[in-house]
Amino acid sequence: MPANQFLHTFIPEVKAKSRQVNLASWILETTGSKDAAHLKAELETELRLLFNDKEAYHKLAEWDKDTAIADPLLKRQVNVLLRQFIPNQIDRSLVEKIARQEAALAVKYSNFRPLLEGSPRTENDIREILKTETSLVKRREAWEASKEIGKELAPAILNLVRLRNEAAKSLGYPDFFEMQLSLQEVETDWLFSFLDQCAKQSESAYQKVLDQIHSDAKSRFNASDVDLGPWCWAEPFCQEDPVGTKELDSLVEGVDILKASENFYAKMGLDVSEILKRSDNYERAGKNQHAFCIHIDREGDVRTLNNVTPTLKWLETVLHELGHAVYEMGFAEDLPWLLKEPPHMLTTEAMALLAGRQAYRKQSLDLLVGEGDDALKQKAEESLKRRQLIFSRWALVMTYFERELYRNPEQDLQKLWWEIVERFQKVKCKGSRHGCDFAAKFHIGLAPVYYFSYLLGEVLASAIEERCPSFASPETGKLLRDKIFSPGNRIGWDSLVRELTGSPLDKSAWIRQFAS
């Protein structure tokens, strides 16, 4: 059977099963239902087992090396499919175990609410306390409550880590982390060299930001250095700017965040109205407290999940998720179904992150929330620079921790976590911490080996932004559609970056914007 005939018969099966999995996932994430979790696990197992066929795998491996296949789209489809087959060439029972445990973990994430002063609190509640509370005692109580989910989930996460490593090692990889990088077309040495250079070249700028944060916290809380800890930040993982966050929220007072975002995208010629109608936008019990975008069928059923409250952060988040959504809606119509996806998450993150930045750009804020209050919008611009430097350190924490987690999940992970936090973020936790703080982060359990994509995405976003003097314009919309969205996965991410910028991924624009 030739490669094109195989694809003709195999892809419809994958297409149908993928849609079923995505619909089940949507129900699970919006309800926290155990029944939905069981259904998703069953369907996810069935989907993965489609890629478990060893005979088909060997054929794909042969076709991938076959120089006689001249059609570049056919060749690319074979390679993309091969990289989906590789991690599933494992024992079927292991496929089933991983699928079941991931679904069960998603249920726990969706339903867990920590108790604070005897009442269950949402992530939005915790963030609001950390933005407004001036008592260091109450702030620490709220911060510690945000970590309670880690104790609850750590055993299940570590079991998943072991299962993922078992699968990876059975396929000849050192561990799951290394396997994932390989399957994502990312070379390990290049990645960590790139990350190290980003850290080194922005170190001085980050230290200045830290000094400002410490000075602001000492004044705001009337505290000495010894009293300051991670609970003095405005977000439980110290990954966002804590300076003036409540003041900046006044920019969106009385603003319909969804409508403002819809109008903003329309100025680029990008219609998101139907996406928002399909989306789930407000918080409730049982619902995933994070935000994400999902393309159900690669045929236009794109949705976002949000938990919107009237904050600047949620304006940023809605813009971000709609950035993913318009990317998914922008693939060339004549692309094969299999290639209607980004070549790597870093390219769709670049679009989403670039869109999210506009919540802090004065030029864009004038369109999003109306003109006026230039002084506060200037503070938002200043906050963006701090946010970029702060978030870069958080991305480093996540990436370096995950590498070590999968290298040796039996080590003292709480100790490792805080060593890496102190190394990159320079945040110290006063007093001993007994628990599993690392497990409180959603991505560790359910979006593994992903976080580096955010920092690489920020780097690419800066390169794009320098080519777009006005973001909310038809010209920018056309550039994004033609150069980023339309190609889909017809070429690798590194080739897409070269076609877009004329060079390999380069951090120079990001350094100029935020670290100089």
TAFENJO-V414747 format. One record per pair of residues at least 24 apart in sequence whose C-alpha atoms are under 8 Angstrom apart, sorted by sequence separation. I is the first residue (numbers start at 0). GAP is how many residues later the second one is. If there is no record, write none. Layout:
BEGIN
I/GAP ; I/GAP
END
This chain:
BEGIN
277/24 ; 278/24 ; 279/24 ; 280/24 ; 281/24 ; 282/24 ; 323/24 ; 326/24 ; 359/24 ; 396/24 ; 413/24 ; 56/25 ; 115/25 ; 277/25 ; 278/25 ; 279/25 ; 280/25 ; 281/25 ; 282/25 ; 322/25 ; 323/25 ; 412/25 ; 16/26 ; 20/26 ; 115/26 ; 274/26 ; 277/26 ; 278/26 ; 279/26 ; 280/26 ; 281/26 ; 290/26 ; 301/26 ; 215/27 ; 274/27 ; 275/27 ; 278/27 ; 280/27 ; 281/27 ; 301/27 ; 323/27 ; 356/27 ; 393/27 ; 396/27 ; 56/28 ; 274/28 ; 275/28 ; 292/28 ; 299/28 ; 322/28 ; 323/28 ; 395/28 ; 396/28 ; 16/29 ; 17/29 ; 56/29 ; 115/29 ; 212/29 ; 274/29 ; 291/29 ; 292/29 ; 299/29 ; 322/29 ; 16/30 ; 114/30 ; 212/30 ; 290/30 ; 294/30 ; 297/30 ; 321/30 ; 322/30 ; 393/30 ; 113/31 ; 292/31 ; 293/31 ; 319/31 ; 320/31 ; 392/31 ; 393/31 ; 113/32 ; 292/32 ; 319/32 ; 322/32 ; 392/32 ; 13/33 ; 50/33 ; 51/33 ; 294/33 ; 318/33 ; 319/33 ; 322/33 ; 50/34 ; 113/34 ; 319/34 ; 53/35 ; 113/35 ; 319/35 ; 389/35 ; 13/36 ; 51/36 ; 52/36 ; 112/36 ; 318/36 ; 319/36 ; 50/37 ; 51/37 ; 111/37 ; 318/37 ; 459/37 ; 463/37 ; 50/38 ; 51/38 ; 317/38 ; 462/38 ; 48/39 ; 297/39 ; 315/39 ; 316/39 ; 318/39 ; 47/40 ; 51/40 ; 108/40 ; 315/40 ; 318/40 ; 314/41 ; 315/41 ; 297/42 ; 315/42 ; 401/42 ; 48/43 ; 297/43 ; 315/43 ; 462/43 ; 465/43 ; 314/44 ; 462/44 ; 107/45 ; 459/45 ; 48/46 ; 401/46 ; 458/46 ; 459/46 ; 462/46 ; 47/47 ; 311/47 ; 401/47 ; 458/47 ; 459/47 ; 461/47 ; 462/47 ; 104/48 ; 458/48 ; 461/48 ; 44/50 ; 271/50 ; 274/50 ; 398/50 ; 458/50 ; 459/50 ; 44/51 ; 104/51 ; 458/51 ; 461/51 ; 104/52 ; 398/52 ; 457/52 ; 256/53 ; 397/53 ; 398/53 ; 41/54 ; 44/54 ; 260/54 ; 271/54 ; 397/54 ; 40/55 ; 43/55 ; 100/55 ; 254/55 ; 253/56 ; 269/56 ; 394/56 ; 395/56 ; 2/57 ; 41/57 ; 252/57 ; 256/57 ; 260/57 ; 394/57 ; 40/58 ; 41/58 ; 101/58 ; 251/58 ; 252/58 ; 256/58 ; 260/58 ; 40/59 ; 100/59 ; 251/59 ; 394/59 ; 2/60 ; 251/60 ; 257/60 ; 394/60 ; 40/61 ; 248/61 ; 249/61 ; 250/61 ; 256/61 ; 37/62 ; 40/62 ; 97/62 ; 248/62 ; 39/63 ; 248/63 ; 251/63 ; 391/63 ; 247/64 ; 248/64 ; 37/65 ; 97/65 ; 36/66 ; 37/66 ; 97/66 ; 36/67 ; 36/69 ; 93/69 ; 3/70 ; 33/70 ; 36/70 ; 2/71 ; 33/73 ; 93/73 ; 31/74 ; 32/74 ; 2/75 ; 31/75 ; 31/76 ; 28/77 ; 89/77 ; 27/78 ; 28/78 ; 31/78 ; 27/79 ; 30/79 ; 31/79 ; 86/80 ; 89/80 ; 28/81 ; 86/81 ; 89/81 ; 88/82 ; 86/84 ; 85/85 ; 135/85 ; 133/86 ; 134/86 ; 133/87 ; 142/87 ; 142/88 ; 141/89 ; 145/90 ; 139/91 ; 138/92 ; 139/92 ; 138/93 ; 142/93 ; 135/95 ; 135/96 ; 82/100 ; 129/101 ; 352/101 ; 129/102 ; 130/102 ; 129/103 ; 130/103 ; 263/103 ; 129/104 ; 130/104 ; 263/104 ; 348/104 ; 349/104 ; 352/104 ; 353/104 ; 129/105 ; 262/105 ; 344/105 ; 348/105 ; 352/105 ; 349/106 ; 350/106 ; 126/107 ; 260/107 ; 345/107 ; 349/107 ; 353/107 ; 362/107 ; 363/107 ; 126/108 ; 259/108 ; 344/108 ; 345/108 ; 348/108 ; 349/108 ; 352/108 ; 353/108 ; 363/108 ; 126/109 ; 259/109 ; 347/109 ; 348/109 ; 349/109 ; 345/110 ; 346/110 ; 349/110 ; 350/110 ; 130/111 ; 345/111 ; 349/111 ; 353/111 ; 346/113 ; 130/114 ; 131/114 ; 254/114 ; 130/115 ; 251/117 ; 250/118 ; 250/125 ; 388/125 ; 250/126 ; 387/126 ; 388/126 ; 247/128 ; 384/128 ; 385/128 ; 384/129 ; 247/131 ; 247/132 ; 346/137 ; 242/140 ; 240/142 ; 341/143 ; 240/145 ; 342/145 ; 240/146 ; 341/146 ; 342/146 ; 346/146 ; 239/147 ; 340/147 ; 341/147 ; 342/147 ; 238/148 ; 339/148 ; 340/148 ; 342/148 ; 343/148 ; 240/149 ; 338/149 ; 339/149 ; 342/149 ; 343/149 ; 239/150 ; 338/150 ; 342/150 ; 238/151 ; 239/151 ; 329/151 ; 338/151 ; 237/152 ; 238/152 ; 331/153 ; 334/153 ; 238/154 ; 326/154 ; 330/154 ; 331/154 ; 238/155 ; 329/155 ; 330/155 ; 331/155 ; 334/155 ; 237/156 ; 328/156 ; 329/156 ; 330/156 ; 331/156 ; 236/157 ; 326/157 ; 327/157 ; 330/157 ; 326/158 ; 183/160 ; 122/166 ; 121/167 ; 110/174 ; 111/174 ; 110/175 ; 109/176 ; 110/176 ; 109/177 ; 110/177 ; 208/177 ; 109/178 ; 108/179 ; 109/179 ; 205/180 ; 208/180 ; 205/183 ; 204/184 ; 205/184 ; 123/185 ; 201/187 ; 198/193 ; 198/194 ; 229/197 ; 228/198 ; 229/198 ; 228/199 ; 229/199 ; 228/200 ; 194/201 ; 228/201 ; 227/202 ; 226/203 ; 267/203 ; 225/204 ; 267/204 ; 268/204 ; 266/205 ; 267/205 ; 268/205 ; 266/206 ; 267/206 ; 264/207 ; 266/207 ; 267/207 ; 269/207 ; 263/208 ; 267/208 ; 268/208 ; 267/209 ; 267/210 ; 176/225 ; 176/226 ; 176/229 ; 175/230 ; 176/230 ; 174/231 ; 174/232 ; 173/233 ; 164/241 ; 160/245 ; 161/247 ; 160/248 ; 29/250 ; 157/251 ; 32/253 ; 30/254 ; 31/254 ; 30/255 ; 31/255 ; 29/256 ; 30/256 ; 31/256 ; 29/257 ; 30/257 ; 28/258 ; 29/258 ; 79/258 ; 28/259 ; 76/261 ; 76/262 ; 180/268 ; 179/269 ; 21/272 ; 176/272 ; 21/273 ; 22/273 ; 21/274 ; 21/275 ; 29/275 ; 18/277 ; 17/278 ; 18/278 ; 17/279 ; 14/282 ; 153/282 ; 156/282 ; 150/284 ; 149/285 ; 150/285 ; 153/285 ; 159/285 ; 149/286 ; 150/286 ; 152/286 ; 149/287 ; 152/287 ; 156/287 ; 149/288 ; 150/288 ; 156/288 ; 146/289 ; 149/289 ; 150/289 ; 146/290 ; 148/290 ; 149/290 ; 148/291 ; 149/291 ; 147/292 ; 146/293 ; 145/294 ; 184/307 ; 197/309 ; 201/309 ; 204/309 ; 205/309 ; 200/310 ; 204/310 ; 203/311 ; 204/311 ; 197/313 ; 201/313 ; 200/314 ; 201/314 ; 14/322 ; 10/327 ; 108/333 ; 104/340 ; 105/340 ; 104/341 ; 101/343 ; 101/344 ; 75/414 ; 75/415 ; 72/417
END
